[in-house]
Amino acid sequence: MGAFNGYIFQTSSTKFVFQSVNQSQFKIVMIKHILTCISFLLLTATVVSAQSVTFQPRQLNTENKGLVYEKEMAFNLRLHTYGWAIGLDIGQIRTYYKTRFYTFEIGELKHPKERRHSFDYPNQFSGRTSRAFIFGKQNNFYVLRGGIGVKRYFSEKAKRKGVAVGISYQGGPALGLIKPYYVDFIRPVSGTNQVSIVSMKYNGSNYDEFTDVNRIYGATGFSKGLSEISLTPGLHGKISAHFDWGAFDEFVKAFEAGIMVDVFFREIPLMVDNANSAENRPFFINLYLTLQLGKRW
């Protein structure tokens, strides 16, 4: 061999040649080889791991996409066992499944013994027939209600089937308006064969005449007695199942079925005592159905 600046080590089958280099160059070369090996090993491990484990990205719930609403307002039409009510709910949407709302409504409460009767007497002066009346009724009773309520949806499962199911509960103060109930009675005119129509309310001393069905002509008009309304305070509460066909949409389309309680600080004289065996109480318990229509924004 020719001249060679290095060392030769030889075995029977293999010859290794080590080129003579200075110490700093040798370190640089070794570091490069080590880094190359480490990079190769890391890349290999990543590939093997990716092949052995299948990554499943989280599926987006397209059911919940859309606008995020903060408030809602809904008009209520309620029919309950013995009466009706109309009202307004103004709500603050706290979370996806919870809404807190303020409620305001006016309605009427009736006695379970109330029955409408009609004689259909013709009126020769007005040309109209007599109005239907409620025998033994002493007062109309209207209620103003205000309060705070909470509406909670149970889960998202029902929404996928077209309706969200939840629960709604509310309570607050109530103000009762007691309006005298006037009835028209037939009275003979003294010294003649004629009769007159006299409007009368129950006052305690006219029990016999007020409960004499043979003298009743019909109910007096609604405006009679408005100036005699008296007030009585109370409390109210409701709880219901809530079904919403647009729970997460812009427009509110809901239906409720539940139970409501009104309690007042004194007995409400709706019916004349002993008439129709009626009993007056300071509280009212009703089952109800409510239709809600409104908007969110």
C-alpha positions as CSV (number, residue, x, y, z in Angstrom):
1,M,0.0,0.0,0.0
2,G,1.1,3.6,-0.5
3,A,1.8,6.1,2.3
4,F,-1.2,6.6,4.6
5,N,-1.4,8.9,7.6
6,G,-3.2,6.6,10.0
7,Y,-3.3,3.3,11.7
8,I,-4.2,-0.1,10.3
9,F,-5.6,-2.9,12.4
10,Q,-6.1,-6.2,10.6
11,T,-7.6,-9.6,11.6
12,S,-7.7,-12.7,9.5
13,S,-10.9,-11.6,7.6
14,T,-11.4,-7.9,8.2
15,K,-9.3,-4.8,8.0
16,F,-10.3,-1.7,9.9
17,V,-8.7,1.7,9.1
18,F,-8.8,4.5,11.6
19,Q,-8.0,7.8,10.1
20,S,-6.0,10.1,12.3
21,V,-8.0,13.3,13.2
22,N,-7.6,15.8,15.9
23,Q,-9.7,15.4,19.1
24,S,-12.2,18.4,18.5
25,Q,-13.2,17.1,15.1
26,F,-13.8,13.7,16.5
27,K,-16.2,15.0,19.1
28,I,-18.3,17.0,16.6
29,V,-18.6,14.0,14.3
30,M,-19.8,11.8,17.2
31,I,-22.4,14.4,18.4
32,K,-23.9,14.6,14.9
33,H,-24.2,10.8,14.7
34,I,-25.8,10.6,18.2
35,L,-28.3,13.3,17.4
36,T,-29.1,11.6,14.1
37,C,-29.8,8.3,15.9
38,I,-32.0,9.9,18.5
39,S,-34.1,11.7,15.9
40,F,-34.5,8.5,14.0
41,L,-35.6,6.6,17.1
42,L,-38.1,9.3,18.1
43,L,-39.6,9.3,14.6
44,T,-39.9,5.5,14.6
45,A,-41.6,5.5,17.9
46,T,-44.1,8.1,16.8
47,V,-45.0,6.2,13.7
48,V,-45.4,2.9,15.6
49,S,-47.6,4.6,18.2
50,A,-49.8,6.2,15.5
51,Q,-50.3,2.8,13.9
52,S,-51.2,1.0,17.1
53,V,-53.6,3.7,18.5
54,T,-56.5,5.1,16.4
55,F,-57.3,8.7,17.3
56,Q,-61.0,9.6,17.4
57,P,-61.7,13.3,17.2
58,R,-64.6,14.6,19.3
59,Q,-67.7,14.9,17.3
60,L,-69.3,18.3,17.2
61,N,-72.9,18.4,18.3
62,T,-74.6,20.0,15.4
63,E,-77.9,20.1,17.3
64,N,-76.6,22.9,19.6
65,K,-75.1,25.2,16.9
66,G,-76.7,28.6,16.5
67,L,-77.2,31.8,18.4
68,V,-76.7,32.1,22.1
69,Y,-79.7,33.8,23.7
70,E,-79.7,35.8,26.9
71,K,-83.3,36.8,27.4
72,E,-86.8,35.6,26.6
73,M,-90.3,36.9,26.8
74,A,-93.5,34.8,26.6
75,F,-97.2,35.4,26.8
76,N,-99.2,32.9,28.8
77,L,-102.8,31.7,28.4
78,R,-103.8,29.5,31.3
79,L,-106.9,27.4,31.9
80,H,-107.3,25.9,35.3
81,T,-109.9,23.8,37.1
82,Y,-111.9,26.7,38.3
83,G,-110.9,29.8,36.3
84,W,-108.5,31.3,33.9
85,A,-105.5,33.6,33.7
86,I,-103.4,35.6,31.1
87,G,-99.9,36.7,31.9
88,L,-96.4,37.6,30.8
89,D,-93.0,36.0,31.7
90,I,-89.7,37.9,31.3
91,G,-86.7,35.6,31.6
92,Q,-83.0,35.6,31.9
93,I,-81.3,32.6,30.3
94,R,-78.6,31.6,32.8
95,T,-77.3,28.4,31.3
96,Y,-78.2,26.1,28.4
97,Y,-80.7,24.3,30.6
98,K,-81.8,26.9,33.2
99,T,-83.9,30.1,32.8
100,R,-84.9,32.4,35.7
101,F,-88.0,34.6,35.0
102,Y,-90.3,37.2,36.5
103,T,-94.0,36.6,36.0
104,F,-97.0,38.9,36.0
105,E,-100.6,37.8,35.4
106,I,-104.3,38.5,36.0
107,G,-107.0,35.9,36.3
108,E,-110.2,34.8,37.8
109,L,-110.9,32.2,40.5
110,K,-114.3,30.5,40.8
111,H,-116.1,28.4,43.3
112,P,-116.5,24.7,42.5
113,K,-120.3,25.0,43.1
114,E,-120.8,27.7,40.4
115,R,-123.4,26.7,37.8
116,R,-124.7,28.9,35.0
117,H,-128.4,29.2,34.4
118,S,-130.4,31.0,31.8
119,F,-134.1,31.8,31.5
120,D,-133.8,33.7,28.2
121,Y,-136.5,36.2,29.1
122,P,-137.1,38.7,26.3
123,N,-136.6,42.4,27.2
124,Q,-139.2,44.6,25.6
125,F,-137.1,47.7,25.8
126,S,-133.7,46.5,24.6
127,G,-134.8,43.6,22.4
128,R,-132.3,41.3,24.1
129,T,-132.9,38.2,26.2
130,S,-131.9,38.1,29.8
131,R,-128.3,37.2,30.6
132,A,-127.2,33.9,32.0
133,F,-126.6,34.0,35.8
134,I,-124.9,32.0,38.5
135,F,-127.4,31.1,41.3
136,G,-126.2,32.0,44.8
137,K,-123.0,33.8,43.6
138,Q,-122.1,36.6,45.9
139,N,-118.8,38.0,44.4
140,N,-116.6,37.8,41.4
141,F,-113.0,37.2,42.4
142,Y,-110.0,38.3,40.3
143,V,-106.4,37.8,41.2
144,L,-103.2,39.8,40.3
145,R,-100.1,37.6,40.6
146,G,-96.4,38.5,40.5
147,G,-93.4,36.5,41.3
148,I,-90.1,34.8,40.4
149,G,-89.8,31.4,38.8
150,V,-87.2,28.9,37.5
151,K,-87.4,26.7,34.4
152,R,-85.1,23.8,34.0
153,Y,-84.7,21.3,31.1
154,F,-83.8,17.8,32.1
155,S,-81.5,16.8,29.2
156,E,-80.8,17.2,25.5
157,K,-82.2,13.8,24.6
158,A,-85.8,14.9,24.3
159,K,-84.8,17.8,22.1
160,R,-83.5,15.4,19.4
161,K,-87.0,14.0,19.3
162,G,-88.5,17.4,18.7
163,V,-89.4,18.6,22.2
164,A,-87.4,19.6,25.3
165,V,-88.8,18.4,28.6
166,G,-88.3,20.1,31.9
167,I,-89.8,21.5,35.1
168,S,-91.1,24.9,35.9
169,Y,-91.8,26.4,39.3
170,Q,-92.7,29.9,40.6
171,G,-94.1,31.8,43.5
172,G,-94.8,35.2,44.9
173,P,-97.4,37.6,46.2
174,A,-101.0,37.8,45.1
175,L,-103.6,40.5,45.3
176,G,-107.3,39.5,45.3
177,L,-109.9,41.8,43.9
178,I,-113.4,41.1,45.3
179,K,-116.2,42.5,43.1
180,P,-119.9,42.3,44.1
181,Y,-122.0,40.1,41.8
182,Y,-125.2,41.8,40.8
183,V,-128.3,40.0,39.7
184,D,-131.5,41.4,38.1
185,F,-134.7,40.6,39.9
186,I,-138.3,40.9,38.8
187,R,-140.5,43.0,41.1
188,P,-144.2,43.8,40.8
189,V,-145.0,47.5,40.7
190,S,-147.4,48.3,43.5
191,G,-151.0,49.0,42.4
192,T,-150.4,47.9,38.8
193,N,-150.2,44.7,36.8
194,Q,-146.6,45.6,35.6
195,V,-143.3,44.5,36.9
196,S,-139.9,46.2,37.1
197,I,-136.3,44.9,36.8
198,V,-134.2,45.7,39.9
199,S,-130.5,45.1,40.2
200,M,-129.4,43.7,43.5
201,K,-126.3,42.3,45.3
202,Y,-126.3,40.1,48.3
203,N,-125.9,42.0,51.6
204,G,-126.9,39.5,54.2
205,S,-130.3,40.9,55.0
206,N,-131.8,40.0,51.6
207,Y,-131.1,36.2,51.7
208,D,-134.7,35.1,51.0
209,E,-135.1,37.4,48.0
210,F,-131.6,36.8,46.6
211,T,-132.0,33.1,46.7
212,D,-135.6,33.0,45.3
213,V,-134.9,31.6,41.8
214,N,-138.4,32.4,40.7
215,R,-137.8,36.1,40.9
216,I,-134.5,36.1,39.1
217,Y,-134.5,37.7,35.7
218,G,-130.7,37.4,34.8
219,A,-127.3,38.7,35.6
220,T,-126.5,42.4,35.6
221,G,-123.9,43.8,33.3
222,F,-120.2,43.4,34.2
223,S,-119.6,47.1,34.9
224,K,-122.0,47.1,37.8
225,G,-120.0,46.8,41.0
226,L,-116.6,47.9,39.7
227,S,-116.6,50.9,42.0
228,E,-117.2,48.6,45.0
229,I,-114.1,46.4,44.5
230,S,-112.3,45.5,47.7
231,L,-108.7,44.1,48.0
232,T,-107.2,41.2,49.9
233,P,-103.6,40.1,49.9
234,G,-102.2,36.6,49.6
235,L,-99.6,34.3,48.2
236,H,-99.4,31.9,45.2
237,G,-97.3,29.1,43.9
238,K,-97.1,26.8,40.9
239,I,-95.2,23.7,39.8
240,S,-95.5,22.1,36.4
241,A,-94.0,19.8,33.8
242,H,-92.7,21.9,30.9
243,F,-92.7,20.9,27.2
244,D,-91.0,23.2,24.8
245,W,-91.0,22.7,21.0
246,G,-88.6,25.5,20.5
247,A,-86.4,25.4,23.7
248,F,-83.2,26.4,21.9
249,D,-84.8,28.4,19.0
250,E,-85.6,32.1,18.6
251,F,-89.3,31.6,19.2
252,V,-90.9,30.2,22.4
253,K,-93.5,27.5,21.8
254,A,-94.2,25.8,25.0
255,F,-96.9,23.9,27.0
256,E,-97.2,23.3,30.7
257,A,-99.3,21.1,32.9
258,G,-99.2,21.4,36.6
259,I,-100.8,22.3,39.9
260,M,-101.3,25.8,41.4
261,V,-102.2,27.1,44.9
262,D,-103.5,30.5,46.0
263,V,-103.8,31.3,49.7
264,F,-105.3,34.5,51.1
265,F,-105.4,36.0,54.5
266,R,-109.1,35.8,54.9
267,E,-112.0,33.7,53.6
268,I,-113.2,34.8,50.1
269,P,-117.0,35.1,50.0
270,L,-117.7,33.8,46.6
271,M,-121.1,32.1,47.2
272,V,-124.0,32.9,49.6
273,D,-123.8,30.6,52.6
274,N,-126.1,27.6,52.4
275,A,-126.9,28.3,48.7
276,N,-126.0,25.2,46.8
277,S,-124.4,23.9,50.0
278,A,-121.4,26.1,49.1
279,E,-118.5,26.5,51.4
280,N,-116.2,29.5,51.1
281,R,-112.5,29.1,51.9
282,P,-109.3,31.3,52.0
283,F,-107.4,29.0,49.6
284,F,-107.7,27.6,46.1
285,I,-106.0,24.5,44.6
286,N,-106.3,24.0,40.9
287,L,-104.8,21.9,38.1
288,Y,-103.9,23.9,35.1
289,L,-102.8,23.9,31.4
290,T,-100.7,26.8,30.0
291,L,-99.9,27.7,26.4
292,Q,-96.8,29.9,26.1
293,L,-95.8,31.9,23.0
294,G,-92.9,34.3,22.8
295,K,-89.4,35.2,21.6
296,R,-85.7,35.0,22.7
297,W,-83.0,37.5,21.9
